[in-house]
Amino acid sequence: MFGWLNTHLPYAETTVALPTRVHTREPGWVPLIEIDHEVEHELAREQRDGITVHRVEQLNRVVMGDPETAKSRRRWFARRAR
C-alpha cells in the first residue's frame, strides 16, 4: 500500500512527504514502513543498506536528547506523577 512519511527526522534533507510502501501485518503488530527504493535520500539509503550502531546513537541523541538529561527528566516526571 502506498503512503507518505509525514514526520520530521534529523536529516539534512526533509523527511516530510517521502513516498513509502506500507506493509500491514497481523493485528497487534505495527505496520512495516519502507521508504520507496527509488528515493534518493539519506534515510532511504540507510534503511536499504543498514546503519552503524554509532549512527543509531547519533540519531537517538538528537531525537531523544542526552541520555543523562533524559534520565533526570524521567525522574522528575515520576516524582510529579505520585
C-alpha positions as semicolon CSV with decimal commas, in nm:
position;residue;x (nm);y (nm);z (nm)
1;M;0,000;0,000;0,000
2;F;0,130;0,349;-0,081
3;G;0,182;0,608;0,190
4;W;0,375;0,921;0,284
5;L;0,622;0,956;0,570
6;N;0,497;1,264;0,746
7;T;0,739;1,331;1,029
8;H;1,044;1,546;1,090
9;L;1,363;1,347;1,146
10;P;1,715;1,488;1,194
11;Y;1,845;1,475;0,836
12;A;1,985;1,750;0,615
13;E;1,703;1,693;0,366
14;T;1,345;1,698;0,492
15;T;1,183;1,367;0,573
16;V;0,830;1,506;0,540
17;A;0,639;1,372;0,239
18;L;0,879;1,090;0,150
19;P;0,693;0,825;-0,050
20;T;0,668;0,492;0,129
21;R;0,530;0,145;0,100
22;V;0,320;0,041;0,397
23;H;0,308;-0,331;0,469
24;T;0,022;-0,415;0,703
25;R;0,064;-0,712;0,933
26;E;-0,148;-0,923;1,162
27;P;-0,343;-0,748;1,440
28;G;-0,124;-0,640;1,730
29;W;0,179;-0,574;1,507
30;V;0,269;-0,227;1,384
31;P;0,287;-0,187;1,006
32;L;0,624;-0,208;0,833
33;I;0,709;0,124;0,667
34;E;0,955;0,110;0,379
35;I;1,086;0,425;0,209
36;D;1,036;0,396;-0,167
37;H;1,354;0,234;-0,304
38;E;1,380;0,488;-0,587
39;V;1,403;0,785;-0,348
40;E;1,748;0,944;-0,325
41;H;1,750;1,039;0,042
42;E;1,993;0,955;0,321
43;L;1,716;0,790;0,525
44;A;1,623;0,567;0,228
45;R;1,988;0,468;0,178
46;E;2,030;0,391;0,549
47;Q;1,713;0,183;0,553
48;R;1,819;-0,006;0,241
49;D;2,191;-0,052;0,322
50;G;2,187;-0,052;0,704
51;I;2,347;0,182;0,955
52;T;2,615;0,153;1,221
53;V;2,548;0,147;1,593
54;H;2,731;0,480;1,612
55;R;2,482;0,631;1,365
56;V;2,189;0,496;1,568
57;E;2,338;0,661;1,877
58;Q;2,376;0,992;1,689
59;L;2,014;0,990;1,572
60;N;1,888;0,882;1,913
61;R;2,078;1,162;2,087
62;V;1,930;1,422;1,851
63;V;1,574;1,288;1,877
64;M;1,567;1,184;2,243
65;G;1,827;1,419;2,387
66;D;2,128;1,342;2,601
67;P;2,076;1,015;2,797
68;E;2,163;1,175;3,132
69;T;1,921;1,462;3,070
70;A;1,653;1,212;2,970
71;K;1,707;1,013;3,293
72;S;1,668;1,321;3,510
73;R;1,360;1,425;3,309
74;R;1,202;1,080;3,366
75;R;1,277;1,102;3,740
76;W;1,120;1,448;3,756
77;F;0,802;1,326;3,580
78;A;0,789;1,017;3,803
79;R;0,800;1,237;4,115
80;R;0,528;1,465;3,974
81;A;0,302;1,166;3,898
82;R;0,293;1,050;4,261
